[in-house]
Amino acid sequence: MNRPKVVVLNSASVDGRIAVSPDVLLLYGDKRWQAIEEWSLVPESSSFFEWLKFKHKPQATLEGSGSFLREGAESEPLPPFEGDPGGLYQDFLPDAVIHRQGHRGWFTAVDGRGRVRWLYKDGYPDEAWRGWHALVLVGRHTPASYLAYLQRENIPYLVAGGTDQRVDLGLALEKIKSELGVTCVLSTAGGRLNGALLRAGLVDEVNIEFLPAIIGGFQTPSLFDSPELKLDEWPTRLKLVSARVQTEGRVWLCYQVVRE
């Protein structure tokens, strides 16, 4: 498979939770998660993300729709698409966006169900994200009304599978490389997308910053939420690359995925 390298990065409690409860969005958190981070705030912590960007030079980040919208929450309705939808189910890569000046990377979201409504599509208020543009990974099951919305907003998208109501992540990554020249993707997604990447054998490196707290919970999102291993499936083996222990209880572990 000719795809980019996939590097996973998450902060988690000691028991592997990446949020404090099921109803809290990963991207925004809440005051309890902020408190956990403040308990162990050290100067080195804020630099992990930037260090990984310097090390791998990713041209794309990756999130799932659950990072933007809670499961079960209603999206803003879109007008129904009128006409033949066939043309919508082709990759949409407008030249004005793909070849624009000042391009630095793609803020990529997997959104086969068409849930995300984009507030920021070309750069974010944070200066660090200037030059990054939204890119959406969809499938043939994605509603035509959503694809029409993306085209109206001039947001590029790649169509990858979807006959089983899921985006084909392997095909999507292949397209990201072949169509856009991306050689490294940094996934800061939630457990469901990271779990899907893991089960599909698409993860190459795992970085976890453990925070000095325990959260618990039966349904609280964890690092890799994925289907149970079958009797003939084996755990994913990891090789420790580095371990950094901070003075306030934070531990950053970097693992390489071992290919059998």
Backbone torsions as a table, in degrees:
resi	resn	phi	psi	omega
1	MET	NA	123.4	-179.3
2	ASN	-92.7	89.9	-174.3
3	ARG	-133.9	167.9	176.3
4	PRO	-72.3	161.0	169.2
5	LYS	-68.6	138.5	-179.1
6	VAL	-114.7	117.7	-179.9
7	VAL	-112.8	125.5	-179.8
8	VAL	-99.5	135.2	177.4
9	LEU	-135.1	125.2	175.9
10	ASN	-147.6	152.0	165.5
11	SER	-99.2	141.6	-175.7
12	ALA	-149.2	156.7	170.5
13	SER	-71.4	171.2	-178.5
14	VAL	-60.0	-29.9	177.9
15	ASP	-91.3	17.4	170.5
16	GLY	81.6	15.3	179.8
17	ARG	-86.7	138.2	179.9
18	ILE	-108.2	5.9	174.0
19	ALA	-150.7	168.5	-177.1
20	VAL	-90.4	-16.9	179.1
21	SER	-164.7	163.9	-176.4
22	PRO	-64.6	-22.3	-174.5
23	ASP	-98.2	18.6	179.1
24	VAL	-110.6	128.5	179.8
25	LEU	-69.3	137.9	-177.7
26	LEU	-61.7	-42.9	-174.3
27	LEU	-67.7	-27.1	-171.3
28	TYR	-112.3	-27.5	177.2
29	GLY	62.0	-160.3	173.5
30	ASP	-154.2	-173.5	-172.5
31	LYS	-64.6	-26.4	179.5
32	ARG	-70.8	-41.0	177.2
33	TRP	-67.3	-40.0	177.5
34	GLN	-61.2	-36.7	178.4
35	ALA	-65.5	-41.1	177.7
36	ILE	-58.6	-44.9	179.7
37	GLU	-64.9	-37.7	-178.6
38	GLU	-70.6	-29.7	178.4
39	TRP	-57.6	-32.0	-172.5
40	SER	-125.5	28.2	-175.8
41	LEU	-67.8	122.1	176.8
42	VAL	-132.7	153.9	-175.9
43	PRO	-56.8	-33.8	-175.8
44	GLU	-69.5	-23.8	-171.7
45	SER	-61.7	-43.1	-176.4
46	SER	-70.7	-11.9	-175.5
47	SER	-94.1	-8.5	-177.0
48	PHE	-59.7	-47.2	-179.6
49	PHE	-61.4	-45.5	-179.9
50	GLU	-66.3	-34.7	179.0
51	TRP	-65.5	-41.0	178.1
52	LEU	-66.8	-37.2	176.3
53	LYS	-63.2	-39.0	178.6
54	PHE	-68.8	-40.6	-177.4
55	LYS	-68.4	-49.4	-172.4
56	HIS	-98.4	-19.7	-177.2
57	LYS	49.8	56.2	-179.9
58	PRO	-66.0	140.7	175.8
59	GLN	-97.5	0.9	179.0
60	ALA	-153.9	143.3	167.6
61	THR	-104.8	168.8	-175.2
62	LEU	-140.6	130.8	175.8
63	GLU	-135.9	158.5	171.0
64	GLY	-98.3	167.0	-179.5
65	SER	-63.2	-25.9	179.5
66	GLY	-66.7	-13.9	175.0
67	SER	-74.9	-20.1	-176.6
68	PHE	-106.3	-27.8	-172.4
69	LEU	-143.3	131.4	179.5
70	ARG	-63.8	146.9	177.4
71	GLU	-61.0	129.7	-179.0
72	GLY	91.3	-12.7	178.8
73	ALA	-74.2	147.0	-178.4
74	GLU	-86.2	133.2	174.2
75	SER	-84.2	159.6	175.2
76	GLU	-61.3	128.1	-177.8
77	PRO	-59.9	146.4	176.7
78	LEU	-112.5	149.1	178.0
79	PRO	-65.7	141.9	178.7
80	PRO	-62.9	146.5	179.3
81	PHE	-82.6	130.7	179.1
82	GLU	-105.4	132.1	177.3
83	GLY	113.0	-168.6	-178.4
84	ASP	-80.1	116.1	-176.7
85	PRO	-82.1	-2.2	-173.6
86	GLY	-52.7	-42.5	-178.2
87	GLY	-67.0	-20.0	179.8
88	LEU	-71.9	-25.7	-173.7
89	TYR	-91.8	39.8	170.6
90	GLN	-121.4	151.2	177.7
91	ASP	-53.3	134.3	-179.8
92	PHE	-110.9	104.5	-176.1
93	LEU	-131.5	77.0	-176.3
94	PRO	-64.6	133.7	-177.8
95	ASP	-57.7	-36.3	-176.8
96	ALA	-61.6	-26.3	178.5
97	VAL	-95.2	-46.2	-175.5
98	ILE	-62.1	-38.1	-174.6
99	HIS	-110.8	24.2	-178.2
100	ARG	-71.4	156.8	177.5
101	GLN	-73.1	147.5	176.7
102	GLY	78.6	12.3	179.8
103	HIS	-66.0	135.3	178.1
104	ARG	-124.7	-27.4	-178.8
105	GLY	178.2	178.3	-178.2
106	TRP	-116.9	126.4	172.7
107	PHE	-92.1	96.0	-166.1
108	THR	-97.6	138.1	177.6
109	ALA	-128.9	135.7	171.4
110	VAL	-87.8	117.2	-174.3
111	ASP	-145.8	64.8	-178.6
112	GLY	-64.7	-25.8	-179.6
113	ARG	-89.5	-5.3	177.6
114	GLY	70.1	49.1	-174.4
115	ARG	-96.3	-29.6	-170.1
116	VAL	-83.0	132.3	170.4
117	ARG	-109.3	123.0	-166.9
118	TRP	-85.9	114.8	174.7
119	LEU	-80.4	-43.1	175.9
120	TYR	-119.8	125.8	179.8
121	LYS	-121.0	-22.3	-178.9
122	ASP	-130.2	88.0	-177.1
123	GLY	83.5	156.9	-178.0
124	TYR	-124.3	165.4	-178.4
125	PRO	-55.6	-30.7	179.0
126	ASP	-71.2	128.0	-178.3
127	GLU	-58.0	-29.5	-178.5
128	ALA	-62.8	-21.7	-177.3
129	TRP	-103.4	9.7	177.9
130	ARG	-64.1	132.7	-179.5
131	GLY	93.5	-2.2	176.1
132	TRP	-97.1	138.4	-175.8
133	HIS	-125.9	148.4	178.8
134	ALA	-65.1	142.4	174.5
135	LEU	-141.6	131.9	-174.9
136	VAL	-116.3	136.4	175.7
137	LEU	-102.3	119.5	-175.7
138	VAL	-127.4	-180.0	178.4
139	GLY	-136.3	-178.7	179.9
140	ARG	-73.9	-8.3	175.3
141	HIS	-90.7	-6.7	-177.6
142	THR	-67.8	135.8	-179.3
143	PRO	-57.2	137.1	179.4
144	ALA	-60.3	-34.1	-179.9
145	SER	-61.2	-33.1	179.6
146	TYR	-73.9	-41.2	178.3
147	LEU	-63.3	-39.0	176.7
148	ALA	-64.0	-38.8	177.0
149	TYR	-61.2	-45.2	179.5
150	LEU	-61.9	-39.5	179.0
151	GLN	-67.4	-39.7	177.6
152	ARG	-62.1	-36.3	-179.3
153	GLU	-84.8	-1.9	-179.1
154	ASN	59.4	40.6	177.8
155	ILE	-101.3	118.4	-179.0
156	PRO	-62.8	149.3	172.7
157	TYR	-147.3	154.2	177.0
158	LEU	-118.2	133.9	179.9
159	VAL	-96.6	121.1	-176.4
160	ALA	-133.8	99.3	175.8
161	GLY	63.1	-146.0	177.4
162	GLY	113.1	2.4	179.6
163	THR	-65.6	-22.5	178.2
164	ASP	-103.2	22.9	178.5
165	GLN	68.9	21.9	176.5
166	ARG	-135.9	149.8	172.4
167	VAL	-74.8	132.4	176.8
168	ASP	-77.0	100.8	-173.5
169	LEU	-64.9	-38.0	178.9
170	GLY	-61.9	-46.9	178.4
171	LEU	-64.6	-40.1	179.6
172	ALA	-60.5	-42.9	179.4
173	LEU	-67.2	-38.8	176.3
174	GLU	-60.0	-41.4	179.7
175	LYS	-68.2	-38.2	178.2
176	ILE	-58.2	-37.8	179.4
177	LYS	-76.8	-48.0	-175.1
178	SER	-70.7	-37.8	-175.7
179	GLU	-88.8	-31.0	-173.3
180	LEU	-120.7	-3.2	176.1
181	GLY	73.8	19.2	-179.3
182	VAL	-76.5	127.5	-179.5
183	THR	-109.6	-12.1	178.1
184	CYS	-148.0	132.8	178.0
185	VAL	-118.0	131.6	177.3
186	LEU	-105.6	110.4	-178.3
187	SER	-92.6	118.4	172.7
188	THR	-113.4	28.1	-174.2
189	ALA	-74.8	176.2	177.0
190	GLY	-80.2	-177.2	-173.6
191	GLY	-65.1	-33.5	-177.5
192	ARG	-66.4	-48.3	179.9
193	LEU	-69.2	-43.6	178.0
194	ASN	-62.7	-35.9	176.8
195	GLY	-65.2	-39.2	177.7
196	ALA	-66.1	-41.0	176.4
197	LEU	-61.9	-41.3	179.9
198	LEU	-62.9	-49.4	-177.5
199	ARG	-65.7	-27.1	178.9
200	ALA	-85.5	0.1	179.5
201	GLY	70.5	33.1	-173.7
202	LEU	-108.1	4.5	-179.4
203	VAL	-97.8	133.1	-179.4
204	ASP	-109.8	-31.2	-177.9
205	GLU	-145.7	141.4	-179.2
206	VAL	-123.7	124.9	175.6
207	ASN	-119.9	124.0	-179.6
208	ILE	-128.2	126.0	172.1
209	GLU	-101.8	106.0	-179.2
210	PHE	-83.3	131.8	178.6
211	LEU	-100.2	148.3	-175.7
212	PRO	-76.8	71.3	178.5
213	ALA	-158.2	156.6	174.0
214	ILE	-123.7	131.6	-175.2
215	ILE	-109.9	-45.8	-179.1
216	GLY	73.7	-168.4	-179.2
217	GLY	107.9	139.3	-179.9
218	PHE	-80.9	-27.6	-176.5
219	GLN	-119.2	4.3	179.0
220	THR	-66.9	132.0	-176.9
221	PRO	-55.4	137.9	179.1
222	SER	-119.8	-179.7	-174.0
223	LEU	-59.9	-44.3	-178.3
224	PHE	-136.1	95.0	176.0
225	ASP	-93.7	110.3	-173.5
226	SER	-147.7	167.6	177.1
227	PRO	-58.6	151.9	179.6
228	GLU	-62.4	149.4	175.6
229	LEU	-65.3	136.6	174.0
230	LYS	-79.0	167.6	-176.1
231	LEU	-61.0	-27.9	-179.4
232	ASP	-98.8	9.3	178.6
233	GLU	-105.8	150.6	-175.5
234	TRP	-118.0	153.1	174.7
235	PRO	-60.5	154.1	176.8
236	THR	-77.8	123.0	-179.2
237	ARG	-82.4	142.8	180.0
238	LEU	-124.9	148.9	174.1
239	LYS	-117.3	123.9	-178.4
240	LEU	-67.6	126.2	177.9
241	VAL	-97.7	-43.6	-179.9
242	SER	-158.7	157.2	176.6
243	ALA	-141.9	126.6	-179.5
244	ARG	-123.5	121.0	179.4
245	VAL	-103.5	124.0	-179.5
246	GLN	-95.3	162.6	-173.6
247	THR	-70.3	-22.8	-176.3
248	GLU	-101.9	19.5	174.1
249	GLY	98.1	-4.7	176.1
250	ARG	-79.1	144.0	177.3
251	VAL	-132.8	126.3	178.3
252	TRP	-109.3	119.8	179.9
253	LEU	-114.5	135.8	177.2
254	CYS	-121.1	125.4	-178.8
255	TYR	-123.9	145.3	168.7
256	GLN	-100.1	135.8	177.3
257	VAL	-73.9	129.9	-179.2
258	VAL	-87.5	122.4	177.1
259	ARG	-89.2	125.5	-179.4
260	GLU	-75.2	NA	NA
